[in-house]
Amino acid sequence: MEALRQDDPRRFGRFTALARFHEGASAVRYVARDTASGEVALITAARPELAAVPAYRRRFQAEARTAERLAGGWVAPPLDTGEEPETPADGPETLWTAAGYVPALPLAEAIGIAGPLDERALRILGAGIAEILSRVHAAGAVLQGLAPGTVLLAADGPRLTAFGPLGAAASAEARPGGQLSVRLGYLTPEQIEGKEVSAASDLFVLGLLLAYAATGTTPFTEGPAEEAARRIAGDEPELDAVPEALRELITNCLAKDPAARPTAGTVAAELALEGAAGLARGGWLPERLAAAVADQEARVLALEAPEENPDTPEKAPAPVSAEAPEPVEDTAAPEPAEGATAPQSEDARPEDAAPVDAPASPVETSVAPAPAGSPATAEPEDARPVDAPAPREPAASAAGGDGDIGEDRGTTRFLNTGPRPPQNDRPTTQLSLPAELVAPPGTAPAPVAQPIPPALPVAPVAPQHPGPTHGGPAPYPAAALPAGPAGSGGAGGGPMVSLPLPPAPPPVPDPAASRRTLLTIAAAAVGGLIVGGGSVAALGSGDTAVATDDKPAPKPRRTLPGQAPEPRWIYTHPASESSPLTTAVWRDKLLLVTSESQASAVDLRTGKRLWQRADGAKGQAALAAGADLVFVASPSEFLWLSPKNGKVVHRVRYTDAFADLPGLAVGPLAGNSGPVVWFTGSHTVTVKAPKPKKGKKKGKDKEVVQAHFFAYDIVQRKELWRTPVPAGRAPGTPAYRVVVDRSADVLVRQDAVSLTAAEVKAAKGKGSIRSFDQKTGKLLWTKQYAAASPEAATGGDEDGTLYAAVGKDLQAFETDTTKPLWRVEGSDGSVFGTPLVAGPLIHTTERSQLVGAVERESGRLVWRRSTEVPGTGNAPSLTLSGSEKTLVAADAVQVTAFSAADGERLWKFQDIGSADPKGATVSAPYRALAAGETVVVQRDRAFYAFPVA
């Protein structure tokens, strides 16, 4: 944090700037206060010279919208967004957003103060960031916003402050023709190979970030700069200093193959199963960092708005005029011969400096910094004022004949990685500056000095020494990358890859701006990212891509491989109401949700709640009662509701329908078929003691639970039959589940938890299946199948086959004779879950997180795939889409979609939920419900409607 500079804006809407918080490549963050309410905010203001570029403005606003969507938990909620007024004649208006201020330290600064983080702090940091990534990836997007400067450490957990490439840029520069050159800080192997980034790319960068937090240095930075790309693409990371318990996970994140990296949800679960917020309770920062955060908060509270000077402009002045003398551009001489004087330290010269007389080359050469203490070593950058780069000759146009597109074509810089001494509030430090401004050619360069503003009061700073310490970011020597096939003079100049950015609406055509803007991304050179128009195009050697600003709105972004499609809608059950108890789909039109307080309906087309009805409180799964009524079984009555408004059309109380069973307690619905539902119920009767014999005392009357199994027609609203069954464990209602509904009988099994102790003992570890006559309810038979336990998952079909988990295997039996038909071997140490019958196949699920398909007739394994969820738990529950083409597996960690025919893994979905640092961690499992061409995924209060085949 530092004092405001003379040309800093003083007002941002209702906020008054108090101090600079952090300076980035594309924006400056300020601490500001609403003078009316006293609310403190963190303002992110675009640099004026960049805000004048239409492409930058659109991208800045797109990333602001991303931040708004992610608000909550580890993302500070937005407070205000600067309206985009018309650009005044005297210069661009300030482009800004405001978020709630949370006392926190940038990760790089924290490492400089206290050194690497311990294992617990690393777990909280990684889990918190992974929770954010999981929410981003769930929508099919890629963040690309991770860097040591974009992650903050607060007292209750981490915070993320960048939500796209602009926010995490290591450098940004406006170039001729409306182009914007953005250099990113980290590379991934797939970017070096010229491939598209994906969610897995975020995981690679997360691995780099965690390794940096654990050791103070970033992997792959040791060694010659010109070999950096080779090291990233081919070398294994040096992680010996990483805590052993985390080493394997970080190694997996840094896998060269994106498909081999874990998902964000997996990382979050492995680092903190109870969630980052849960693990951070009671404090998580080392004492020195906690004190630094508290000190920052105290100084922010003590800040007062600077006095307004009428001569002080409220916004940055316009760029230096063309008549101003240009600075002499620093140059980097060719690498000296052995024994020659060391060249000037890289941090003391402009980042993109090049030899004056060097021939044009697609690969920018670089010079390593001189050893500390040598005569050529410059004073540490954070200990001295930095001169703002002045205008230079504009870069060659992208449309030029030499194919030069104006990007940084071969420079890889690992920012925020090197050691430096601890620092604290250097009042004049500029962490990053735009490379240069545009000026007419032929003007003699001359440096333009900046005045040193007054410093804020700061705590004493420890003496700085030139020796290496765990510190914040320092520029890493540029790494040369191979030129493109066209050679040094050809187009491309190096491997290219497209980095997906948030979609942005097309701008209003600007007559003063060029109608055509070149869009390229040179990610293999770490981010020679050129943004223009509303799209991103990849350029290879010899290719040309042009985007225009005067085009129709962009089409929806293509779903990345492995990413869930964009939800049709997202519905969140109100926090003011109790959590959902049951959910059901009614005729592919309504999503019915019941809770302790009411039943409610959500339109499956729009995701909007239509109505709520208190009568349906604690109701069981809603069913279709004919074409125009919703049936709900509540604890005391059956209800038939109008699907339009939830009005109660019919009501049948149990005391009326079953008058001969006073006090009837209805258990969970066992199943349904068409208009018929099956359920169990029990009531208590008093059995009088028998008349005693002469001379004997009368015995006591006994309270006995009697149970029945019912069939009920919900269209005709009448009982079809009931049959007495053994009472279950107290309170007495047995829990039945229909295994299969056949034409002549219905097969049911009793849940093991409702068996009495006597029944468990008599079963001798084996489960039973009961057959009841469809017309009369008469018990036909009770059978056991091999060694299938009472807890074993079972299923069946109308053709007379029953499927049951036996040990670690899945076996098929002839239902009426119990004759074994075939067996499918399962994984060691695992068991099968409830199978799902679909046409000629039966879909299988295992606790080892394997999902598959088996031929019903022969037992031949058709396919078997893993959901890639680590460890074992309950077997994923299976749901088929309406067309039976997509199989959805839902467990406690994620939802995975497969092609039902061949097992191709289509996409994954994870949503950590809103991890409120002061609230409960979301730990509910996922559930999937099919509705036509939609699958509704539920996790606690959140519902997502995904399109499926």
N, C-alpha and C positions, 0 to 999 in steps of 0.2 A: 504494500500500500504506500502511496506517495501523494504529495500535495498536487493540487490541480495546476496545470500549466496555463500560461497566459492565453493560449489560443483554444483551450478546452471549452466546450459548451458549458453553460452554467445552469440551463434549464432543460428539462425533458418533460414536457407536459406539466403535470402537477408536481413533479419531483425537482428538487434543487440538488445539484451535484455538490458533494462534500469532499471527495478525494478520489484519486485513481486507485482502483483495486488491482487491476492486472492489465497488461498490454499484450495483445496478441497480434498475429500477422494481419488479420482482416478486420479486427474490431478492438475497441478499448472498453474495458469494464470499469464502471464508476460506482462508488457507494453514494447513494442519494437518499434524500428524505422528503416525504410529503409534509410540507410545513403546516398543513391544516390538521392532519391526523397524527403526525409524528411517526408514521410508518416508514421503516427503513427498507430500501430496495437496492438490488444490484442491477444496474443499467448496463446493457450491452449495446454499444453504439458503433455503428459502422464507420470505418475511416472515410472521410469526405471524398478523397480521390477515388475510392472504390465504389462508394455509394452512387457516384455519378454514372456508373456502368449499369445499364438496364438489366443485364444478365445477373449481375451481382445482387441487385435489389430483389429480383424474383427469387433467387436462391436463398438469400438471407431470410426472406419472408417464409419460404417453404420450410427452412430449418426451424424457424420460430413456431410454425404450425406443428411440426413434429414434437417440439418441446411441450407445446400445449396438450397434445394428445397423451404424452407420457407423464404429465404432471401428477405428482403424488409420490409418497415414499421417498425414493432417493433422487427425485427430480423436483426442484423447487417450483411451486405453482406460479404461473405467470400472473402479474398484477396489472400490467397495461402493455399495450402495443402502440407505438407511435404511428399515428395515422400518416398515410403517404400523401402529403399535399403536393400540389403542382410545383415543379422545380422553379424556384425563383430565378430571375435573370442574373443575379449577382453570384450564383453558385448553388450547389446542391444542398437541399435540406438534410438535417440530421436524420438518419435512419436508425431506430433504436427499439429495444424491447426492455421490459422491466420484469424482474422476478423477485420473489421474497428473499431477503438477505438472511443467510445462515452463517454464523461465525465458522470459518473453516480455512484450512491451509491447502494450497495446491500440493499435490503429491510430491512434486520435485522439491518444493521448499521444505516439506516435512522431512524428506530423506536428508536434505542438507542440514537440518537442525538436529535430528536424532539418529540418523543412520538408517539402515534397513529395518523393516518391520518384522516383528516376531510372528510365529506361526498363527496364533489366534487372530492377530490384526490382519494378517494376509488372508485368512479365511473370510473374515468379515468384509474386507475390501473386495475380494474376488467374487464372493457370493452376491454382494450388493450390485456390482456392475453386471454380473451375469443375469441377475433378476431383470435389470433394465433391458439387456440384450434379448432376453427371452421374450419380452413384450414386443420389442421391435421386430424380431424374427417371426413372431406369431402372425404378423400382418404381411409377411412376405417381403419385408424391407431389409436393408443393410444399413447399419449405423454409420460406420467410418468416422466416428467422433472421439476415439480413444487416444489419449496422449497423456503424459505426466502432467501437462499443464491444464488439461480439461477435467481431471478428476480431483475433487477436493475431499479433505478429511475433516469431518465435523465431529462434534462430541458424541453424537449418537449413531454415526455411521458415515459411509461415503456419500458423495454427491457427484452427479455428472452435469457438466455445464455446456457441452458441445453436442450437437445433434446432426452432424453431417460434416462433409469435408471442409466447408468454410470455417466452421468453428474450431476444427482441429488442425487447420493449416499451419505449416511451419513458415511459409512466406506466401504473400499474395501480391500481385502486381497488375495494374491496369495496363493494357497494351493497345496499340492502335487498332482501329477497326471494331471497337466494342468488345475486344477479347479480354478475358480475365485469366491470368496465369496463377495457378495455385499449386504450391508444393506441399505435399504431405510429408509427415515425419517418419512413417514406417512403411516398409514394403512387405509383401507376402510372396511366397514362392509362385503362386499362380499369376500374380501380377508380373513377375519377372518373365514368366513364360508367355505373357501376352493374353492371358485368359481373363474372363469376367470375374469380378469379385462376387462373393456370395456370403451367406451368413457365416460360413466356415472361416472366411477372411477376418471377420470380427473376432472369432475365437483365437486365431493366430496372434492378432494384435493384443488380445487380452493376455495370452501367454507371455508375450514380450513385456507387457505392463507388469504382470505379477512377478516375473523374473527380475525386472528392474526394482520393484518394491522390495523384493527379498534379498537382493545383493547390492543394490546401488549402481549396477551397470546393466546394460542391455545386451542380450546374446547377439553374437555375430559381429560385434563392433571391434573385436581384437584382430589385428592383422592389417595388411596393406589395404588401403582404401580402394584401390582399383579392383580388388578381389571381393568386395563386399557382396556384390550380386551373386557371385559363385557360392559364397559361404551361405547366404540365405537359401539358395536353391538346393545346395547339396550337402552342406556340413551339418553335423548334429550339434545342438546347443550345449554350451558348457554350463551345467546346472549344479555343479558340486556344492556350491555355497547355498543352494536352496534347501530349506528344511526337508528332511527325508520323506516325511509324511505327504508332502505336496509335490515332490519331484516328479512322480509318475504322471500326475494329472497335468502339470505344466508341460511336461514332455509331450503328452498326447495333444495338448493344444497347439504345440509347435510342430506337429507332424507335417511333412511336406505335402502329403496327399490330403486335400480338403475333406475327402470322404472319411478319412481316418480320424478326424478331429471330433471331440465330443460336442454335443449340443450345449447351448447356453443353459438350458434347464438341468442337464446332467451335471454341469460344472457347479451350478448353484446348489444342487442337492448334495453333491459330494463334499463341497466346502462347508456347508451349514445346512444340515437336514432340517433344522428348526427355523431356517431363514436367517438372513443377515441381521434383521432387527432383533430376533430372539437371542442370537449369539452375542450381540453387542450390548444387551441390557446389563446395566451395572458399570458401563464404561469400557472402552477398548483401546484408547490411545495411551501411549507411554506418557509418563509424567511430564516430560519436557514438552511434548506436543500438546497435551491438555492445557498446560500453562500458557503456551503460545496462542492457542485458540482463545482462551479466556482473556489474554492480554489484548488480542485483536478486538474482541467484542467490547472491552472496556474503552479502547481508543475510538472505536466507531461511535459508541454512545456519547463520547465526549466531543466528537466533532461538531463544529458549528459552521453554518453556511458562510463562505467567504463574502466579504463586503463587495457589493456591486460597484464596479468602476464604469462610469458612463463611456469611458474611452475603450473599454475592453469589449471586444466583440463577443456575442453569445454563441457563435459557432466558428468553426475553423475557417481561416481565411482561404481565399481562392489559391490554387497552385501558383507557384512562382511564375511570373510573366516571362515571355520569351526573351525580353530584353535583359533579364537578369543574367549575370555571368554564370556560366556552368562550372561546377567543380571539376578539378582534375581527377579523373577516374583512377582509382588505385588499380594496379596491375599485379598479376602474379607471374613472376619470371619462370621460365622453364626450370625443371628440377635441377638443382646444381649438382656438379660432379662431387665425388666423395672428397670430403675435407673442405668444401666450399662453405661460405657463410650461410647460415640457416636463413631461409626466407622469412618474410614477415608472418606472424601468427595469423591463422585464418580468421580468428574472431576479431582481428583488427582491420580487416579489409571488407569491402562490399562482397556479399555472398556470391554474386554472379560474375565477379571480376574475371577477365580473361587476358592472356598476353596480348599486348598491343599489336605486335607484328606477327602474331601466330596466324597461320592459314586457317580458313574456316574448316571446322570439323564437326561432325555430328556428335562427337563425344567430348564433353568439356573436361579439360585436364584440371587437376587439383594439386595443391601443395599441402603436405602435412604440417601441422603446427610445430614450431621449434620446441626443443626441450625447455621445460620450465627453468627459468633462471638464466637462459642464454641472452646475449645482448639483443637478439632480435625478438625476444618474447615480449609481446605487448602486455600492458597492464590488464588484469582481469576485466572482462567486459562489464561485469556487474559492479565494479568499483570505480567506474569513471563515466562521465557524460558521453553520450554517443551522438555523433553529429548526424543529423538527418541527411540521407542521400539527396542530392539535388538532381535536377533534370539532366537527362543525357539524351543522346541521339536515339530516336525511336528504333525499335526492332524492325527487321525486315518484314514486309507484309507476307501473310500466309499465302497469298495468291501469287507470290513471286515465282519467277521461272526456275529458281534453284530448289524449289520444293520446301524451303524453310518455312515452317509454320509458326515460328516465333516462340516455341516452348523451350523449356530447359531440357535438352535432349539427352543428357547422359550423366546427370548429377544425382547421386544418392546421398542424402544427408540424414544421419541418424540424430535427430534432435532429442534433447532431454535425456541424454544417456551418459555423458562423461562426468568425471568427478570435478568438483569445485568446492572451494571453501564455503562454510556456512555463511548465510547472508540474512539480513533483516532490514526490510524497508529502505533500501537504497533510494533516496528521493529522486534521483535523476536517471535511474536505470530504464533503458528501453529494451524490453525483452526481445522485441522483434520489430522490424521496420519494413515498409514496402521497399522493394529493391531500388527502384529509381522512378522518377517521373519523366514524362516525355518533353523534350525540348527540340528546337530546330537544329538541324545538323550544322556543323561548322562553327559552333560556338565554343570558345575556350572554356574548359571545365575549371571551376573553382569551388572550394568547399563553402557550404553555408552553415554557419554555426548556430546552435540553439542556445538560448539563454538558460541558465541553470535556475530552476525555480526554488523557492525556499523549501526546506525540508520539514516534514512533519516531525513532531516529537517522537522519538523512538526509544526503545530500551537499549541498554548498552550492547554493543556488538563485540563478539569475541574477536581477538586478533586473527587476521587472515594470514595464512602461510601458503607458500607456493606448493607445498607437498600435496600429494593426492589425499583426498578425504571423500567420504560419501557425500555427494553433493547433487545439485540440481542439474538441469540440462546445460550442455555445452555443445557447440556444433561439432559434428564428426566430419573428418576429412571426406571430401566428395569421392564417390566411387565411380570409376568409369565403367560403362556398360558397353557391350558390343554394338556396333552400328548395324543398321538394317541392311538387308540384302542389296539395297541400291548403292551402298557405299557411302563415303563421306559426303559426296555431293548430291546423292540422290534424295528422294523424298523419304520421309519417315525418319531416318536417322536413328532408329533403334526400335526395340520391341514396343508395341503399343497394346493397351488393353482398355476396355471401357469400364468405368466405375459408375454403377447406377446411382443416381442422385434422386432426391424426392421430386416427384412430378410438380411442375409449376405451370400455372395458367399462362397463356400467351399474353404478352404485353400489348398495350396500345401502341401502334406504330409511331415511332419517333422520327419525324422528318429530318431532324438534325443529325440523326445517327445513321450509320451504314445499314442498308437494307439486308445485308448478308453478313453473317458472322460465322467464323470457322470454329467448329467444335471438335476438339481432340483431347485425348487423354494419353499422356506418356507416363503411365504408372510405373513402367519398368525403370524410369529415371526418377523414381520417387515423386511422382507427382508433378511432372510438368503437366498440370491440369488446366486446360483452357476451356472456359465455359462461355457459351453464348447462345442466345435464342432460348428455346424451351426444351431442348433434347440433348442427348449425348451420343456422339458417334465415335467409333474406333477407327483409327488409321493404322494401316500396316505399310510396309515399304512399298512405295509406288502407288499407294492409294490416295484418294482425295475425298474428303467429306465436307459438305457444306450444309449449314442449317440456316434457315431464314427466320426473321422475327415476325414476318407477316404471313403466318400460316395458321390453320385452324387449331383448336385445342388439341393437345396431344392425346393419343389413345391411352387407355389404362395400361400401366406398366406390366410387362410380361412377368408372370410368376417365375421366380427363380427355381431351379431344380431343387426338389426336396423341401421347398417352402410351401406352407399351406396357402391356398388361394385367398384372395381378399374376401373377408366375410360379407355376405349380403347385408347383414346388420349385426349390431352388438347390443344386447339388452342387459342392463344391470338391475338386479332386484333391489328395491330401495333399502338403504341402510337403516331407515327408521322402522322397518318391519322385521319380524323374525326371519331367520334363514329358511330357505325352501326345505320342505320335508320330502315331497314327491313331485315328479314332473312327468308329463305325458303329452302325447300328440293326439289331437282330435281331428280325424278325417283330413289330415294334411293341411288344415287351415288354422288351427289354434294350438298354441303351446299352453297347457294348463299347469299352473304352479300352485301347490298348496303349502301352507305354512301353519304355524301355531295360531295365527290370528285370522287367516282368511284364505280363500282361493281366488286366483286371478288368472286372466287370460291375456296372452300376447299374440298379436297378429303375426302369423308365420311369413307373411309377405313383406311386412315392413319392420317388424321388431318393436312395434309400439304396443303399449299396454292398453287394452280395450276396456276392461272392467275388473272390479274386485268385489267379492261377496263374502261377508263374515260368516254366513251359514256354512260355508265350505271349509272352515278352519279344521286343521288336522285331517283333512280328507285324504283318501287313498287315490291311486292312479285313476284319472278321468277316462271314461270310455264312451264310445259312440252308442247312444241308445236310439237306434233308428237313424233317420237322415237329418233330424233337426233338433236333437237334445243331447246334452252332455250329462252323463251319469257320474256321480261322485258318491262314494261311500264314506260317510263321516263316522265318528265314534258312536253316535246315537241314532243315526237315521240314514236312509238312502235319499239322495237328492237328484232331481232332474232339472238342469239349468238351461236357460236359453243361451245359445252361443253368441247371440248378438249383444246382450247387455248383462248376462249373468243372473237375470231374474229367476227365482225359484218357480218352476212350472208345476212340478209335482214333489210331494214330500211323503215318505213312508217311514214312520218311526218304528224302531224295532219292537217297542212295547205294543204297537198295534199289529204289526205284521206277524209277530211271533208271540201272541198273547199267552200261549200255553207254555212259554219258556220265559217266565219273569226274570228280569235282570240279565237278559242275554248279553254277553260280551262278544262282539264280532271280531274275529282275528283278521290277519292280513288276507287279502284276496289271493286265492291259490292259483287262479288262472281264469281265462275266458276264451270262448269260441263263439263268434257271432253274437247273438243276443244273450247267451248263457254265461253266467259267472259262477264260479265255485268258490266257496269260502268255508271256514270252520267257525264254530261258535261254542261257547260254553256258558253254563249257568250253575248256580249252586242250589241244591235242594236239601231239605232236612229229612233225614231218614230216622224215623222214630225207633226208639229202642224196643225190642220185643217185650211182650208182657212177661214179667218175671214169674218163675215158678213159686209155688206156695212157700212162704217163709224166706224168700230171697228179695233183695233190694232191686228196684227198677234201675236198669242201666241208663246211661246218658244218650240223648239223641245225638246223631252225627250229622255234620255238614259234609255233603258229598258233591264233588264237581262232576257234572255230566256234560259230555261233549258230543257234537254232531258235525257231520259233513253235509253241506247244503249245495243244491243247485237252484239257481234263481234266474228267471227270465226278466231282463231289464227293459224289454220292449213292452211285454204284456204286464209287467210289474206284478209278478206272482211267483210264489215258491213252486218249484217243480218237484223236488223231493228232498228228503233229509234222511240220513242214516246215522245211527249211533256209532261212535268211534271211541277208542280209549282216550281218556283225558291226558293232557300233557303235563309237563312240569309246571309248578305253580307260576302263575295263578290258575292254570288249568286248561287254557285253550291251546290245542296242538297247532303247530304251524305247518301247513301242507303246501307243496308246490306241484303243480301239474307237470309231469314229465312229457306226456304225449296224449293227445286227444284222438282216439280212434273211433271208427263208426259204431262199434259195439260197446266199447268201454273207455274209461278214462283212467290213465295210470298216474299215480301220485306217489310222492315220497315225503316223509316227514323230516323237517329240519332237525339236525342232531341236537341243537340247543334246546329244543322243546321236548326231548325224550326224558322220561322219568328215570330215576336211578335204577329201578327194577327192569325197565325196558333195555337200558344200556347193558346191564349185567346179562340179561337173557340173550341179547343179540350176539354176544361173544365177539365183538369187533366187526360184525358184518351189518350192512345196511339192508333195508327191505323196501320192496316196491309193492304197493297195493293196487288192485284192480277193482273198480266200481262199475256196475252196469250203468250205461248211459241213460236208460229209460227209467229205471227204478231206484238206482243208487245202491242196490244190494252189493255187499262186499263179495267179489267172486273168488279172489285168491290173494295170497301174500307170498312173495318169493324173494330169495336172495340170489345174487349173481356173483359166483366165484368168491373172491376175497374182497369185493368192493365194500369199503367201510361206510358207516353211517354218514360221514362227511364227504364221501366221494362224489365228484361231479357226475351227473347223469343226464342223458338226453335220449330221445327216441324218435321214430318215424312211424307213419301209418302203415308201412309195409311189414311191420312186425319185428323190427330190429331195435334193440336197446343198446346204447353206448354208455360205458361207465369207465371211470378212472380206477384202475386196479394197480396198486403200488405206483411205480413210475410210468406205467404203460396205459394206453387206451385200448380197451377191448370191446368187441361187438358180440352181442349174444342174440340168439333167437328168443324173443320176448316170452312166448308162452311155454317154452321147454327149458329155458336157461342154457341151451347148448351154445358153447363158444363158437364163433364164426371166424374171427380174425383178430390180430393184435398188432398195434403200432407201438414200437419202442419209443420211450421218452428219454429225456436227458437225465443223467445221473443226478440224484439229489433233488429232482423236481417232480411235480405231479401235474396232471392235466386239469384244466378248468372245464367249465360247462361248454360242451360242443354246440355248434350251430348248424342245423341241417339246411341245405340249400340245393334243391334239385338233385343231381347225381353226386354231389359232393357233401362232405361234412367238414366244416371248418373247425380247426382245433386251436387250443390256446394252452400255454404252459406257464408255470410259475417262473421258469427260467427265461421268460419273455420271448419265447418262440411262438409264432403263429403259423398255421399251415392249413393245408387242404388234403383230404383223403377221399378216395373213391368209396362211396357207401357200400357198393356191392362186394368189392374185393379187398378193401383195406390198403390198396396201393397208395403210397405217398405221392401226391402230385407236386406239392411244393412246401417248403418250410423256410420262414424268414424270421429274423430277430427284429424286435422293435428298437434294439440298441439301448434300452434302458439298463443301467448298471445294476448288478446285484439281483436278488430275488425278492419277491413279495407275493402278493396275490396274483393269480393269472389274470391277464387283461380280459375285460369283458368284450364280447364281440357284437357288432351291429352291422347289418347289411343295408346298403342303400336300397331305395325303392326298386331300382332296376336290377338289383343283385349283382351289379358290376363292381362295386366298390365295397371292400371289407374294412371296417373301422375298428381298431383295437384301442380301448381306453383303459388306462391304469392310473396309479397314484402320481405318476410323473409326467406323462404326456399322452397325446392321442396320435396314433399312427394310422395312415390310410394305405391300403394295399389294393392292387388289382386282384379281384377275387379269382380270376381265371388262372393267372400265372404267378401271383405273389409279388409282382413288381412293387417296390416301395414307392408310393406316389408322393407323400408329403408327411410332415410331422407338425404337430402343433403343441406349443407349451405356453402357458401363461402363469407366471409366478403369482400374479395377482397384485393388488396394491399393497405393497409391504410398508405399512405405516410404521415408522420407528416407534411410535407410542401405542400402537395397536397390536392386535393379535395377528400372528402369521397365518396366511392361508395354507391349509394343509389338506383340504378336502380332495378326494380323488375325482378324476374326470368321469363323465358319463356322456354317452352319445345316443341320440334318438334320431331315427330316420323319418323323413317327411318328404316323400316324392323325390325331387332332385336336390334335396337339401339334407344335410346332416347337422343337427343342432348339438353343439358341444357345450356341456355345462360343467362349471367348476364353482361350487358354492353359489354365490350370487351372480356370477357372470355367465352369460349365454352368448354363443357365437354361432351364426348360421352360415355354414360353408356350402358352396355349390359342389355337387359330386355327380359323377356319371351314373 
